[in-house]
Amino acid sequence: MAGPINGPSGPPPGYPPHGPNPVGPQPVPPRRSLAGLFGALALGLVVVVAVAVGAVVVLASRSDSGGDTAAAPATAPPRAASPAPAPDPLAASRRAFPRLLPQEPGSIGEGYEDATCYAEKRGDRLNIDEDVLTSSPWILAWECRRDVDNPFGMSYTILEYQSAAAARSVVDTLPANAATPGRKSGVPFTQHLWIRADPPGPVPSHYYTAKLVVSFSGETTHGNYLVYASHRGPARDAQAPVAPAEAELADWWTTAPL
């Protein structure tokens, strides 16, 4: 007896059934929740924004630190103060005698009537033949020399002392002299004139050396200076047609400026 005949077998699981589409509505696959999708998008957007903000903050921080370094001026080390120039020890004498002494810097220059003037400091040897002055406590001296002394131009020396009192003490030790007060450019002075005769010899000399020292009032800026000049010329003789040496020397000082 034949066994029962099996009917057509159905499709395997997971495969659509064969044959014509079944009549009626088909099942629709379930849809994803819109709320979940929006939440995922929002979370992603927050992450992107956070990363972008962090990058901007880092770049801004680097920019600020770099900008501060570039903008901050380099602090230069403080300059050492330049030493003050040493005072010119000859400045005061130049101011006191602007026309007798050189006015250009230095210790050598041209003085009155083309005389060549040399500044000497204490301890230097003075080329004048008057011991009272060379041994005095002068601190600075100007020696102004001409190649040839004559009634129209003479050599002279200006001595500077520490004070007017020191200069007056030197005047007190001068040889006997004829003192004559005067005023030059408004500055009061006293001229002291005396004669040094030539050494005696078998032949009488008709010449001698006249010497002049000019002192100034202690109330002026000239008070601590002495002006010295000497001149060898004719001796005084009533029958001589020329002025004696002391008169020529006095005339020179009368016309000389300060």
Secondary structure as GFF3:
##gff-version 3
##sequence-region A 1 258
A	DSSP	alpha_helix	34	71	.	.	.	ID=ss1
A	DSSP	alpha_helix	91	96	.	.	.	ID=ss2
A	DSSP	beta_strand	108	110	.	.	.	ID=ss3
A	DSSP	three_ten_helix	112	114	.	.	.	ID=ss4
A	DSSP	beta_strand	116	121	.	.	.	ID=ss5
A	DSSP	alpha_helix	131	134	.	.	.	ID=ss6
A	DSSP	beta_strand	140	145	.	.	.	ID=ss7
A	DSSP	beta_strand	156	160	.	.	.	ID=ss8
A	DSSP	alpha_helix	164	171	.	.	.	ID=ss9
A	DSSP	beta_strand	178	184	.	.	.	ID=ss10
A	DSSP	beta_strand	187	197	.	.	.	ID=ss11
A	DSSP	beta_strand	207	216	.	.	.	ID=ss12
A	DSSP	beta_strand	225	234	.	.	.	ID=ss13
A	DSSP	alpha_helix	245	255	.	.	.	ID=ss14
###
